[in-house]
Amino acid sequence: MFSELSSAIMEMHKERVPPILVLFTKSDLIEQEAGNFDRHVKRYLQLTTHQLRMSDINHAVMRCSCKVPRGDTLPKCDGIVESFEWLSGKILEAV
């Protein structure tokens, strides 16, 4: 799920685009169906910020993943949070 996101970030870094913030705190994201999680991740990539707020991301990812139905292909809450911790590290390294 996150490989396309990682590739996009690396492309932006090569083009010297400012580091990004993955913004999950919008209420409409939380209310959307969890099956479109990857699409919503991409929708909220913003190119105008210089920091990543892990507390916001962790909180919203946990809320969003709680709606994932049993048997869905999304990872468990901890796996999603770990993925974003890795992702934020990569972004902050590019600052």
N, C-alpha and C positions, 0 to 999 in steps of 0.2 A: 504493500500500500504506500509506503514512504519512499520507494526507490525513485519514482517520478519526481517527487518533491525534492529529494536530495539532488537529483540531476538538474532540476530547474535552479536550485540555489547555487550550484557550482557554476552554471552558465552565467547567472547574474554576477557572481563573484569575478569571473573571467572578464566580464564586460565592465567591471568596476562600478556596478550598481551598489548603492548604499546597503548595508546590512538590513535585514528585514525583521519585522515583527509578525508572528503568526497570531492573529487576533481571534480568540475564541470566546470573547466575553459578550458578543452581541446576542441579544435574546432570541433573535430569529434563527440563529444557528442552533441554539440549544433546543428550540422547538421543532426543528426539522427532523425528518426520519433518519435514524442512524445508518440506514443502508446507503445513504448518499454522503457518508462521512468524508471520503476522499475528495469529492467535488467541493464540499464546503471548506475543507482545508485550503484548497487552491483559491477559492473565492476570497478568502480572508487574508491572503498573502498581501502585505502592504509594502511598498518600496520606499516609503518616505521617512521611516523611523530608524533610529540608530541603536536601539536596545530591545532585548527580548525579555518580557516579564514572565518568568516561569510560574510564579504564583497564580497569575491569571489563567495561564494555559493549563496547569495541573488541575485547578479547580473546575474549569469548564470541560476539560476532557473527561474527568471523572463523572461529571454530571451527564455528559453526552453518552458516554459508554454504558452508563447504567440503563439506558433505554434499548440497548442491543438485545434482540430476542435470542433465546437459546438456539444453538445450531447455526448462528450467523458466522460469517468468515472473519469478522473483526476479532482482534486479540482481546484478552481480558484487560481490565482497567490498568493494571500494573504494567503490562506490556506496552500499552499506548503511552503511558507517562514516561516509561524508560526510553521509548523511541524519541519522544520530544525532548527529553533531557539530552540525548545524544545530538539531536538536531540543533538544539540551542547552543551546545558546545561548538559545533561546527560553524554556526553563524557568528558567535562571539569571537572565534579565532580569526575570522575574516575582518574584524573591525580594525 
